[in-house]
Amino acid sequence: MDYVLTEHARDALEKRQIQIAWMEQALTAPDVTEADPVDAELEHRLARIPEFGHRVLRVIVNGERTPPHVVTVFFDRRRVIP
């Protein structure tokens, strides 16, 4: 999948030690997809990451752009996906 990482997303991946493969998993095969409550252009893609204790990785992407732009990525401590 082609995508663009914003500067913030690149920084988040590095500072939070999130593997690119995990982010790509959430982008291409999310367990859950949600609309952003504020910005209609943004979409939240969530995936459980077994290698990281089944925590939920949230990737926020602007899917209106071609290729999609990854805005940020983080482990969502409050979210649980059954």
C-alpha positions in Angstrom: 0.0 0.0 0.0 1.3 3.4 -0.9 1.0 6.1 1.8 2.8 9.2 3.0 4.0 9.7 6.6 3.6 13.2 7.9 6.5 14.6 10.0 4.4 14.1 13.1 3.7 10.4 12.2 7.4 9.8 11.6 8.3 11.3 15.0 5.5 9.3 16.7 6.8 6.0 15.2 10.3 6.7 16.4 9.5 8.1 19.9 6.9 5.5 20.6 9.0 2.7 19.1 6.2 1.5 16.9 7.2 -0.8 14.1 6.3 0.1 10.6 4.9 -3.3 10.0 2.4 -2.8 12.8 1.3 0.5 11.4 0.9 -1.0 7.9 -1.2 -3.8 9.4 -3.6 -1.3 10.9 -3.7 0.6 7.6 -4.3 -2.4 5.3 -6.3 -4.7 7.6 -7.8 -2.9 10.5 -9.9 -4.7 13.1 -12.1 -1.6 13.4 -12.5 1.6 11.3 -14.0 4.8 12.8 -14.7 8.2 11.4 -13.0 11.1 13.1 -15.5 13.0 15.3 -14.1 16.4 14.3 -12.5 16.2 10.8 -14.5 14.3 8.1 -11.4 13.8 6.0 -9.8 11.7 8.8 -10.3 8.0 9.5 -9.1 6.0 12.5 -7.9 2.5 11.8 -7.4 0.3 14.8 -5.7 -3.1 15.0 -4.7 -5.4 17.9 -1.0 -6.1 17.9 -0.3 -9.6 19.3 3.4 -8.9 19.5 2.7 -6.0 21.8 0.5 -7.7 24.3 -2.6 -7.4 22.1 -2.7 -3.7 22.7 -4.7 -1.6 20.2 -2.8 0.5 17.7 -4.6 3.5 16.4 -3.5 5.0 13.1 -5.2 8.2 12.0 -5.1 8.7 8.3 -6.3 11.2 5.8 -7.8 8.9 3.2 -9.1 11.8 1.0 -5.5 12.4 -0.2 -3.8 10.3 -2.8 -1.8 8.4 -1.6 -3.3 8.4 1.9 -1.4 10.5 4.5 -0.8 9.0 7.9 -1.3 11.8 10.4 -0.4 10.1 13.7 0.0 6.7 15.2 -0.2 5.5 18.9 -1.2 2.7 21.2 -4.7 3.5 22.6 -4.6 2.5 26.2 -8.3 3.0 26.7 -9.5 1.0 23.7 -10.1 -2.7 23.8 -11.2 -4.7 20.8 -12.7 -8.1 21.6 
